[in-house]
Amino acid sequence: EGTATASTDRGVLDVAIIGAGLAGLTAARDLKRAGCESFVVLEARDRVGGRTYNHDLGNGVVSEAGGQWIGPGQTAIADLARELEVDTFPTFYAGKTTVLAGDSRVAQDFHGGIGTDDAIGAKLAELARGVPSREPWKARNAAELDKLTYGDWLLKQGLKYEDGYFMGLAAKLTTGGAPAQLGLLFYLSMINSAGNSLEQLESTKGGAQETRFVGGSQVLSIKMAKDLGDKVRLSCPVRKIAGWNRDVVEVHTDQGVVRARRVIVAMNPALCQQVVYDPPLPEGRTQLQRRWPANAPMRKTVHVYDKPFWRDDGLNGQIFQVGGPVSMAYDNSPPDLSVGIISAFVSPGSLPSDPKAAKRTLSAIYAKAFGKGALRPKQFHDHDWGRVDPWTLQCIHPLPPGFLTKWGQFLHPSVGGVIWSGTETADLWAGSMDGAVRSGHRAALQALAALAHQGKVA
Ligand SMILES: Cc1cc2nc3c(=O)[nH]c(=O)nc-3n(C[C@H](O)[C@H](O)[C@H](O)COP(=O)(O)OP(=O)(O)OC[C@H]3O[C@@H](n4cnc5c(N)ncnc54)[C@H](O)[C@@H]3O)c2cc1C
């Protein structure tokens, strides 16, 4: 019995954590801080951070391929950053955004907002107030709301084309799903997380895109993992969880079997479904995992220039392209402006997968927005989360209508010795980095409480 470094084939650990993203590492850190030394973190990839990943651009400069922004109300991740001494800085948004549609180009100042009218925001706030983010399926009118997509609802509002377009685009960038796929109940639960404010969810100024991390978001996980030392095992995918209904659960990995009294599964339900369970999980949980959207990967690119030259022309680097590959490009330059960076979310399937062709296509689009200087980036990076490896499956979860009222109840309850964590299980800000941290704190507490109950805590 004892530490994770002891032979795990024979020894029994207090806790095995699966996944070294923000959720799993937060849980591990909490266990350690509570005095529990008998745990291990099992990570499939050869790196930590999960859906946060820094491209290394040289000279200490990074650009994020995954999660990157935080904002007001996201106190769990902000607290973690403070504890780890990771500084933050404001997202740059001053100046005009460029909107491209075919050959036309319009530059407009959105002042860090999403360009919607306040009346619609107020209507959504009113609806969101009745949809608790922890258990949206318990809303009084859950069944009615969950019949609709957000797109259905938007259509009924009689919005001007531009307003509808930008509201839909904002939701797509936040959830990974177009309004026509997105359950209204689910989207309202996200607005509920954001203090019932669409602006707080979707805007840069005063919203969840307001702040960035110096050194990139992955640095939080890298720092946590460093403190945990050899308790984090990389390149160690979990293939099977056996005996989850017994006192000691067996976790089968490519590096052998780990036996533990509690298992914290810190990954999204689609990833949970890639693991074999013996015996099979209860039907409700199995259906939740099987039906969880696993087709919502995102692709993000990075163009690096000598400096953010677009700022000299009063442009903020943001581009929305109607009917083209760029859903949104934005200025992702480092705080010292040692280089200028344009990152982009590109629509899946609309850009060549070959990096050279992708770079050329995007450079030509940026040249339409910012002039010829955009044609010659110093570096190009490309990260398509659906293609690089099998360890993400979905970036942010766009739950369809009908999902939460039917399967939501199976998201949180632990099953035997298995505790579910990962941002999707968070009470607040599910889907975001903040939610991941919250879910890690909660899972560690659950594990410690269960072990204390058994009289087994280290
Ligand atoms: C492109 C993109 C943009 C985003 N933008 C933002 C943003 O700006 N702000 C924000 O707050 N959030 C954003 N997010 C979401 C945010 O990154 C995630 O919510 C958060 O990082 C999830 O953390 P997690 O620990 O719950 O899950 P993950 O980070 O997914 O961690 C799960 C871990 O489990 C590992 N794993 C998977 N299968 C196995 C297995 N069988 N065995 C062992 N290990 C396994 C994975 O490799 C991974 O390391 C974005 C995500 C993406 C991809």
The ligand as a Gaussian input file, in Angstrom:
#p B3LYP/6-31G(d) Opt

LIG

0 1
 C       -9.866000      24.763000     -30.033000
 C      -10.362000      24.933000     -28.631000
 C      -10.645000      26.203000     -28.144000
 C      -11.080000      26.380000     -26.832000
 N      -11.230000      27.643000     -26.339000
 C      -11.455000      27.824000     -25.014000
 C      -11.303000      29.108000     -24.415000
 O      -10.895000      30.073000     -25.064000
 N      -11.584000      29.222000     -23.085000
 C      -11.944000      28.156000     -22.321000
 O      -12.168000      28.322000     -21.116000
 N      -12.029000      26.914000     -22.855000
 C      -11.760000      26.725000     -24.166000
 N      -11.738000      25.458000     -24.700000
 C      -12.153000      24.336000     -23.847000
 C      -11.081000      23.961000     -22.812000
 O       -9.838000      23.844000     -23.442000
 C      -11.497000      22.660000     -22.150000
 O      -12.783000      22.824000     -21.568000
 C      -10.576000      22.185000     -21.030000
 O       -9.224000      22.321000     -21.382000
 C      -10.939000      20.737000     -20.708000
 O      -10.120000      20.224000     -19.681000
 P      -10.402000      18.753000     -19.126000
 O       -9.306000      18.458000     -18.189000
 O      -11.801000      18.652000     -18.660000
 O      -10.335000      17.796000     -20.407000
 P       -9.098000      17.511000     -21.394000
 O       -8.240000      18.714000     -21.516000
 O       -9.697000      16.975000     -22.653000
 O       -8.270000      16.369000     -20.655000
 C       -8.568000      15.016000     -20.816000
 C       -7.250000      14.266000     -20.837000
 O       -7.514000      12.866000     -20.906000
 C       -6.570000      12.263000     -21.785000
 N       -7.135000      10.997000     -22.240000
 C       -8.088000      10.780000     -23.164000
 N       -8.368000       9.481000     -23.267000
 C       -7.558000       8.841000     -22.377000
 C       -7.383000       7.479000     -22.014000
 N       -8.114000       6.494000     -22.547000
 N       -6.457000       7.185000     -21.080000
 C       -5.708000       8.164000     -20.488000
 N       -5.845000       9.476000     -20.797000
 C       -6.776000       9.801000     -21.725000
 C       -6.390000      13.297000     -22.874000
 O       -5.196000      13.103000     -23.583000
 C       -6.397000      14.592000     -22.063000
 O       -5.107000      14.967000     -21.660000
 C      -11.284000      25.247000     -26.006000
 C      -10.991000      23.975000     -26.487000
 C      -10.499000      23.820000     -27.763000
 C      -10.067000      22.459000     -28.211000

